[in-house]
């Protein structure tokens, strides 16, 4: 094989690697963006769950006492 042929092959492979690298960078940027969105969504859902749990606890506290039977709260404590 001639020297020029080897150089051409190496050049072609390097160009393909550079294209692949650029594709991977774009994919990584998109994935980073999705992770950010999902992290924000997860934090929002955790906050909503906590607020709902607090509302349920408050409603349970307002329930009248039953005839000697303890009421189990969502946290497992008894009233």
Backbone atoms as SQL, in Angstrom:
CREATE TABLE atoms (id INTEGER PRIMARY KEY, chain TEXT, resi INTEGER, resn TEXT, atom TEXT, x REAL, y REAL, z REAL);
INSERT INTO atoms VALUES
  (1, 'A', 1, 'UNK', 'N', 0.841, -1.174, 0.000),
  (2, 'A', 1, 'UNK', 'CA', 0.000, 0.000, 0.000),
  (3, 'A', 1, 'UNK', 'C', 0.889, 1.241, 0.000),
  (4, 'A', 2, 'UNK', 'N', 0.461, 2.226, -0.758),
  (5, 'A', 2, 'UNK', 'CA', 1.273, 3.437, -0.816),
  (6, 'A', 2, 'UNK', 'C', 1.033, 4.287, 0.423),
  (7, 'A', 3, 'UNK', 'N', 1.996, 5.123, 0.659),
  (8, 'A', 3, 'UNK', 'CA', 1.909, 6.037, 1.803),
  (9, 'A', 3, 'UNK', 'C', 0.692, 6.944, 1.675),
  (10, 'A', 4, 'UNK', 'N', 0.446, 7.448, 0.481),
  (11, 'A', 4, 'UNK', 'CA', -0.687, 8.350, 0.257),
  (12, 'A', 4, 'UNK', 'C', -2.018, 7.630, 0.519),
  (13, 'A', 5, 'UNK', 'N', -2.104, 6.378, 0.122),
  (14, 'A', 5, 'UNK', 'CA', -3.318, 5.584, 0.346),
  (15, 'A', 5, 'UNK', 'C', -3.578, 5.409, 1.839),
  (16, 'A', 6, 'UNK', 'N', -2.527, 5.148, 2.596),
  (17, 'A', 6, 'UNK', 'CA', -2.673, 5.012, 4.060),
  (18, 'A', 6, 'UNK', 'C', -3.110, 6.332, 4.682),
  (19, 'A', 7, 'UNK', 'N', -2.532, 7.420, 4.215),
  (20, 'A', 7, 'UNK', 'CA', -2.897, 8.741, 4.745),
  (21, 'A', 7, 'UNK', 'C', -4.362, 9.042, 4.434),
  (22, 'A', 8, 'UNK', 'N', -4.785, 8.709, 3.217),
  (23, 'A', 8, 'UNK', 'CA', -6.177, 8.934, 2.835),
  (24, 'A', 8, 'UNK', 'C', -7.126, 8.121, 3.720),
  (25, 'A', 9, 'UNK', 'N', -6.774, 6.877, 3.982),
  (26, 'A', 9, 'UNK', 'CA', -7.610, 6.036, 4.838),
  (27, 'A', 9, 'UNK', 'C', -7.684, 6.585, 6.260),
  (28, 'A', 10, 'UNK', 'N', -6.549, 7.004, 6.758),
  (29, 'A', 10, 'UNK', 'CA', -6.513, 7.569, 8.118),
  (30, 'A', 10, 'UNK', 'C', -7.325, 8.855, 8.162),
  (31, 'A', 11, 'UNK', 'N', -7.192, 9.685, 7.135),
  (32, 'A', 11, 'UNK', 'CA', -7.947, 10.937, 7.075),
  (33, 'A', 11, 'UNK', 'C', -9.441, 10.664, 7.069),
  (34, 'A', 12, 'UNK', 'N', -9.857, 9.699, 6.287),
  (35, 'A', 12, 'UNK', 'CA', -11.275, 9.344, 6.214),
  (36, 'A', 12, 'UNK', 'C', -11.781, 8.849, 7.568),
  (37, 'A', 13, 'UNK', 'N', -11.007, 8.025, 8.223),
  (38, 'A', 13, 'UNK', 'CA', -11.415, 7.503, 9.532),
  (39, 'A', 13, 'UNK', 'C', -11.498, 8.619, 10.574),
  (40, 'A', 14, 'UNK', 'N', -10.532, 9.544, 10.530),
  (41, 'A', 14, 'UNK', 'CA', -10.544, 10.664, 11.475),
  (42, 'A', 14, 'UNK', 'C', -11.773, 11.535, 11.225),
  (43, 'A', 15, 'UNK', 'N', -12.111, 11.776, 9.963),
  (44, 'A', 15, 'UNK', 'CA', -13.291, 12.581, 9.639),
  (45, 'A', 15, 'UNK', 'C', -14.566, 11.900, 10.131),
  (46, 'A', 16, 'UNK', 'N', -14.652, 10.576, 9.966),
  (47, 'A', 16, 'UNK', 'CA', -15.822, 9.844, 10.463),
  (48, 'A', 16, 'UNK', 'C', -15.896, 9.910, 11.989),
  (49, 'A', 17, 'UNK', 'N', -14.736, 9.799, 12.637),
  (50, 'A', 17, 'UNK', 'CA', -14.703, 9.901, 14.103),
  (51, 'A', 17, 'UNK', 'C', -15.144, 11.286, 14.568),
  (52, 'A', 18, 'UNK', 'N', -14.722, 12.314, 13.856),
  (53, 'A', 18, 'UNK', 'CA', -15.127, 13.673, 14.224),
  (54, 'A', 18, 'UNK', 'C', -16.634, 13.860, 14.066),
  (55, 'A', 19, 'UNK', 'N', -17.203, 13.321, 12.996),
  (56, 'A', 19, 'UNK', 'CA', -18.650, 13.403, 12.803),
  (57, 'A', 19, 'UNK', 'C', -19.387, 12.662, 13.924),
  (58, 'A', 20, 'UNK', 'N', -18.893, 11.503, 14.241),
  (59, 'A', 20, 'UNK', 'CA', -19.509, 10.718, 15.325),
  (60, 'A', 20, 'UNK', 'C', -19.407, 11.448, 16.659),
  (61, 'A', 21, 'UNK', 'N', -18.256, 12.072, 16.901),
  (62, 'A', 21, 'UNK', 'CA', -18.053, 12.839, 18.123),
  (63, 'A', 21, 'UNK', 'C', -19.066, 13.993, 18.210),
  (64, 'A', 22, 'UNK', 'N', -19.269, 14.691, 17.096),
  (65, 'A', 22, 'UNK', 'CA', -20.235, 15.797, 17.072),
  (66, 'A', 22, 'UNK', 'C', -21.656, 15.288, 17.316),
  (67, 'A', 23, 'UNK', 'N', -21.995, 14.144, 16.732),
  (68, 'A', 23, 'UNK', 'CA', -23.309, 13.546, 16.973),
  (69, 'A', 23, 'UNK', 'C', -23.489, 13.213, 18.452),
  (70, 'A', 24, 'UNK', 'N', -22.449, 12.639, 19.041),
  (71, 'A', 24, 'UNK', 'CA', -22.521, 12.272, 20.458),
  (72, 'A', 24, 'UNK', 'C', -22.642, 13.502, 21.348),
  (73, 'A', 25, 'UNK', 'N', -21.975, 14.583, 20.958),
  (74, 'A', 25, 'UNK', 'CA', -22.094, 15.818, 21.740),
  (75, 'A', 25, 'UNK', 'C', -23.527, 16.350, 21.691),
  (76, 'A', 26, 'UNK', 'N', -24.146, 16.332, 20.510),
  (77, 'A', 26, 'UNK', 'CA', -25.532, 16.795, 20.386),
  (78, 'A', 26, 'UNK', 'C', -26.469, 15.897, 21.199),
  (79, 'A', 27, 'UNK', 'N', -26.266, 14.599, 21.092),
  (80, 'A', 27, 'UNK', 'CA', -27.095, 13.658, 21.849),
  (81, 'A', 27, 'UNK', 'C', -26.934, 13.884, 23.346),
  (82, 'A', 28, 'UNK', 'N', -25.713, 14.079, 23.785),
  (83, 'A', 28, 'UNK', 'CA', -25.451, 14.315, 25.206),
  (84, 'A', 28, 'UNK', 'C', -26.121, 15.599, 25.679),
  (85, 'A', 29, 'UNK', 'N', -26.078, 16.647, 24.860),
  (86, 'A', 29, 'UNK', 'CA', -26.730, 17.905, 25.231),
  (87, 'A', 29, 'UNK', 'C', -28.237, 17.706, 25.370),
  (88, 'A', 30, 'UNK', 'N', -28.842, 16.958, 24.455),
  (89, 'A', 30, 'UNK', 'CA', -30.279, 16.677, 24.540),
  (90, 'A', 30, 'UNK', 'C', -30.608, 15.864, 25.793),
  (91, 'A', 31, 'UNK', 'N', -29.772, 14.885, 26.087),
  (92, 'A', 31, 'UNK', 'CA', -29.998, 14.067, 27.281),
  (93, 'A', 31, 'UNK', 'C', -29.835, 14.891, 28.550),
  (94, 'A', 32, 'UNK', 'N', -28.849, 15.784, 28.587),
  (95, 'A', 32, 'UNK', 'CA', -28.681, 16.671, 29.740),
  (96, 'A', 32, 'UNK', 'C', -29.928, 17.525, 29.944),
  (97, 'A', 33, 'UNK', 'N', -30.477, 18.018, 28.843),
  (98, 'A', 33, 'UNK', 'CA', -31.688, 18.836, 28.918),
  (99, 'A', 33, 'UNK', 'C', -32.851, 18.009, 29.461),
  (100, 'A', 34, 'UNK', 'N', -32.992, 16.775, 28.978),
  (101, 'A', 34, 'UNK', 'CA', -34.065, 15.910, 29.464),
  (102, 'A', 34, 'UNK', 'C', -33.897, 15.587, 30.944),
  (103, 'A', 35, 'UNK', 'N', -32.676, 15.365, 31.381),
  (104, 'A', 35, 'UNK', 'CA', -32.419, 15.096, 32.801),
  (105, 'A', 35, 'UNK', 'C', -32.849, 16.303, 33.635),
  (106, 'A', 36, 'UNK', 'N', -32.541, 17.493, 33.161),
  (107, 'A', 36, 'UNK', 'CA', -32.949, 18.704, 33.873),
  (108, 'A', 36, 'UNK', 'C', -34.460, 18.824, 33.989),
  (109, 'A', 37, 'UNK', 'N', -35.146, 18.565, 32.882),
  (110, 'A', 37, 'UNK', 'CA', -36.611, 18.641, 32.880),
  (111, 'A', 37, 'UNK', 'C', -37.194, 17.597, 33.828),
  (112, 'A', 38, 'UNK', 'N', -36.696, 16.378, 33.743),
  (113, 'A', 38, 'UNK', 'CA', -37.222, 15.308, 34.592),
  (114, 'A', 38, 'UNK', 'C', -36.895, 15.537, 36.067),
  (115, 'A', 39, 'UNK', 'N', -35.735, 16.085, 36.353),
  (116, 'A', 39, 'UNK', 'CA', -35.375, 16.399, 37.737),
  (117, 'A', 39, 'UNK', 'C', -36.326, 17.443, 38.304),
  (118, 'A', 40, 'UNK', 'N', -36.597, 18.475, 37.499),
  (119, 'A', 40, 'UNK', 'CA', -37.536, 19.515, 37.926),
  (120, 'A', 40, 'UNK', 'C', -38.932, 18.920, 38.149),
  (121, 'A', 41, 'UNK', 'N', -39.368, 18.067, 37.231),
  (122, 'A', 41, 'UNK', 'CA', -40.678, 17.424, 37.358),
  (123, 'A', 41, 'UNK', 'C', -40.737, 16.558, 38.615),
  (124, 'A', 42, 'UNK', 'N', -39.680, 15.821, 38.879),
  (125, 'A', 42, 'UNK', 'CA', -39.626, 14.963, 40.070),
  (126, 'A', 42, 'UNK', 'C', -39.718, 15.810, 41.345),
  (127, 'A', 43, 'UNK', 'N', -38.985, 16.916, 41.387),
  (128, 'A', 43, 'UNK', 'CA', -39.029, 17.795, 42.561),
  (129, 'A', 43, 'UNK', 'C', -40.417, 18.380, 42.746),
  (130, 'A', 44, 'UNK', 'N', -41.046, 18.741, 41.631),
  (131, 'A', 44, 'UNK', 'CA', -42.399, 19.281, 41.694),
  (132, 'A', 44, 'UNK', 'C', -43.373, 18.232, 42.219),
  (133, 'A', 45, 'UNK', 'N', -43.257, 17.004, 41.725),
  (134, 'A', 45, 'UNK', 'CA', -44.145, 15.931, 42.190),
  (135, 'A', 45, 'UNK', 'C', -43.925, 15.619, 43.667),
  (136, 'A', 46, 'UNK', 'N', -42.677, 15.645, 44.114),
  (137, 'A', 46, 'UNK', 'CA', -42.402, 15.417, 45.536),
  (138, 'A', 46, 'UNK', 'C', -43.046, 16.505, 46.391),
  (139, 'A', 47, 'UNK', 'N', -42.962, 17.737, 45.909),
  (140, 'A', 47, 'UNK', 'CA', -43.556, 18.853, 46.638),
  (141, 'A', 47, 'UNK', 'C', -45.074, 18.714, 46.694),
  (142, 'A', 48, 'UNK', 'N', -45.680, 18.349, 45.572),
  (143, 'A', 48, 'UNK', 'CA', -47.132, 18.161, 45.537),
  (144, 'A', 48, 'UNK', 'C', -47.555, 17.013, 46.445),
  (145, 'A', 49, 'UNK', 'N', -46.781, 15.935, 46.454),
  (146, 'A', 49, 'UNK', 'CA', -47.085, 14.801, 47.320),
  (147, 'A', 49, 'UNK', 'C', -47.023, 15.214, 48.784),
  (148, 'A', 50, 'UNK', 'N', -46.012, 15.973, 49.128),
  (149, 'A', 50, 'UNK', 'CA', -45.870, 16.431, 50.511),
  (150, 'A', 50, 'UNK', 'C', -47.047, 17.318, 50.911),
  (151, 'A', 51, 'UNK', 'N', -47.449, 18.206, 50.007),
  (152, 'A', 51, 'UNK', 'CA', -48.586, 19.086, 50.297),
  (153, 'A', 51, 'UNK', 'C', -49.867, 18.263, 50.446),
  (154, 'A', 52, 'UNK', 'N', -50.064, 17.287, 49.579),
  (155, 'A', 52, 'UNK', 'CA', -51.258, 16.439, 49.666),
  (156, 'A', 52, 'UNK', 'C', -51.256, 15.644, 50.966),
  (157, 'A', 53, 'UNK', 'N', -50.080, 15.139, 51.326),
  (158, 'A', 53, 'UNK', 'CA', -49.969, 14.378, 52.569),
  (159, 'A', 53, 'UNK', 'C', -50.330, 15.267, 53.764),
  (160, 'A', 54, 'UNK', 'N', -49.865, 16.507, 53.738),
  (161, 'A', 54, 'UNK', 'CA', -50.168, 17.432, 54.836),
  (162, 'A', 54, 'UNK', 'C', -51.667, 17.720, 54.893),
  (163, 'A', 55, 'UNK', 'N', -52.303, 17.875, 53.718),
  (164, 'A', 55, 'UNK', 'CA', -53.750, 18.125, 53.697),
  (165, 'A', 55, 'UNK', 'C', -54.520, 16.919, 54.256),
  (166, 'A', 56, 'UNK', 'N', -54.098, 15.711, 53.881),
  (167, 'A', 56, 'UNK', 'CA', -54.758, 14.504, 54.398),
  (168, 'A', 56, 'UNK', 'C', -54.592, 14.423, 55.909),
  (169, 'A', 57, 'UNK', 'N', -53.389, 14.695, 56.392),
  (170, 'A', 57, 'UNK', 'CA', -53.142, 14.680, 57.850),
  (171, 'A', 57, 'UNK', 'C', -54.048, 15.687, 58.552),
  (172, 'A', 58, 'UNK', 'N', -54.191, 16.884, 57.955),
  (173, 'A', 58, 'UNK', 'CA', -55.040, 17.914, 58.566),
  (174, 'A', 58, 'UNK', 'C', -56.495, 17.465, 58.579),
  (175, 'A', 59, 'UNK', 'N', -56.941, 16.837, 57.515),
  (176, 'A', 59, 'UNK', 'CA', -58.316, 16.344, 57.474),
  (177, 'A', 59, 'UNK', 'C', -58.533, 15.243, 58.506),
  (178, 'A', 60, 'UNK', 'N', -57.585, 14.372, 58.654),
  (179, 'A', 60, 'UNK', 'CA', -57.694, 13.287, 59.637),
  (180, 'A', 60, 'UNK', 'C', -57.776, 13.865, 61.047),
  (181, 'A', 61, 'UNK', 'N', -56.995, 14.904, 61.309),
  (182, 'A', 61, 'UNK', 'CA', -57.014, 15.529, 62.630),
  (183, 'A', 61, 'UNK', 'C', -58.382, 16.129, 62.936),
  (184, 'A', 62, 'UNK', 'N', -59.100, 16.533, 61.898),
  (185, 'A', 62, 'UNK', 'CA', -60.415, 17.149, 62.103),
  (186, 'A', 62, 'UNK', 'C', -61.527, 16.116, 62.287),
  (187, 'A', 63, 'UNK', 'N', -61.245, 14.858, 61.999),
  (188, 'A', 63, 'UNK', 'CA', -62.262, 13.820, 62.160),
  (189, 'A', 63, 'UNK', 'C', -62.593, 13.638, 63.637),
  (190, 'A', 64, 'UNK', 'N', -63.860, 13.387, 63.917),
  (191, 'A', 64, 'UNK', 'CA', -64.218, 13.144, 65.328),
  (192, 'A', 64, 'UNK', 'C', -63.661, 11.798, 65.765),
  (193, 'A', 65, 'UNK', 'N', -63.408, 11.696, 67.034),
  (194, 'A', 65, 'UNK', 'CA', -62.929, 10.432, 67.597),
  (195, 'A', 65, 'UNK', 'C', -64.017, 9.385, 67.451),
  (196, 'A', 66, 'UNK', 'N', -63.623, 8.181, 67.068),
  (197, 'A', 66, 'UNK', 'CA', -64.605, 7.098, 67.006),
  (198, 'A', 66, 'UNK', 'C', -64.707, 6.457, 68.376),
  (199, 'A', 67, 'UNK', 'N', -65.565, 5.507, 68.520),
  (200, 'A', 67, 'UNK', 'CA', -65.852, 4.910, 69.830),
  (201, 'A', 67, 'UNK', 'C', -64.707, 4.024, 70.305),
  (202, 'A', 68, 'UNK', 'N', -63.633, 4.636, 70.696),
  (203, 'A', 68, 'UNK', 'CA', -62.523, 3.899, 71.283),
  (204, 'A', 68, 'UNK', 'C', -61.612, 3.188, 70.307),
  (205, 'A', 69, 'UNK', 'N', -61.889, 3.251, 69.039),
  (206, 'A', 69, 'UNK', 'CA', -61.030, 2.612, 68.053),
  (207, 'A', 69, 'UNK', 'C', -60.055, 3.644, 67.493),
  (208, 'A', 70, 'UNK', 'N', -58.772, 3.375, 67.628),
  (209, 'A', 70, 'UNK', 'CA', -57.810, 4.353, 67.107),
  (210, 'A', 70, 'UNK', 'C', -57.889, 4.434, 65.581),
  (211, 'A', 71, 'UNK', 'N', -57.648, 5.626, 65.080),
  (212, 'A', 71, 'UNK', 'CA', -57.645, 5.857, 63.629),
  (213, 'A', 71, 'UNK', 'C', -56.199, 5.861, 63.165),
  (214, 'A', 72, 'UNK', 'N', -55.913, 5.047, 62.182),
  (215, 'A', 72, 'UNK', 'CA', -54.552, 5.013, 61.633),
  (216, 'A', 72, 'UNK', 'C', -54.380, 6.167, 60.645),
  (217, 'A', 73, 'UNK', 'N', -53.338, 6.931, 60.831),
  (218, 'A', 73, 'UNK', 'CA', -53.020, 8.002, 59.871),
  (219, 'A', 73, 'UNK', 'C', -52.101, 7.439, 58.783),
  (220, 'A', 74, 'UNK', 'N', -51.967, 8.155, 57.645),
  (221, 'A', 74, 'UNK', 'CA', -51.112, 7.658, 56.572),
  (222, 'A', 74, 'UNK', 'C', -49.659, 7.438, 57.000),
  (223, 'A', 75, 'UNK', 'N', -49.235, 8.121, 58.058),
  (224, 'A', 75, 'UNK', 'CA', -47.855, 7.950, 58.519),
  (225, 'A', 75, 'UNK', 'C', -47.727, 6.762, 59.461),
  (226, 'A', 76, 'UNK', 'N', -48.846, 6.138, 59.790),
  (227, 'A', 76, 'UNK', 'CA', -48.791, 4.952, 60.641),
  (228, 'A', 76, 'UNK', 'C', -49.053, 5.223, 62.109),
  (229, 'A', 77, 'UNK', 'N', -49.183, 6.503, 62.498),
  (230, 'A', 77, 'UNK', 'CA', -49.446, 6.801, 63.896),
  (231, 'A', 77, 'UNK', 'C', -50.940, 6.639, 64.163),
  (232, 'A', 78, 'UNK', 'N', -51.278, 6.506, 65.421),
  (233, 'A', 78, 'UNK', 'CA', -52.669, 6.325, 65.789),
  (234, 'A', 78, 'UNK', 'C', -53.197, 7.574, 66.436),
  (235, 'A', 79, 'UNK', 'N', -54.489, 7.777, 66.251),
  (236, 'A', 79, 'UNK', 'CA', -55.173, 8.884, 66.913),
  (237, 'A', 79, 'UNK', 'C', -56.065, 8.362, 68.016);
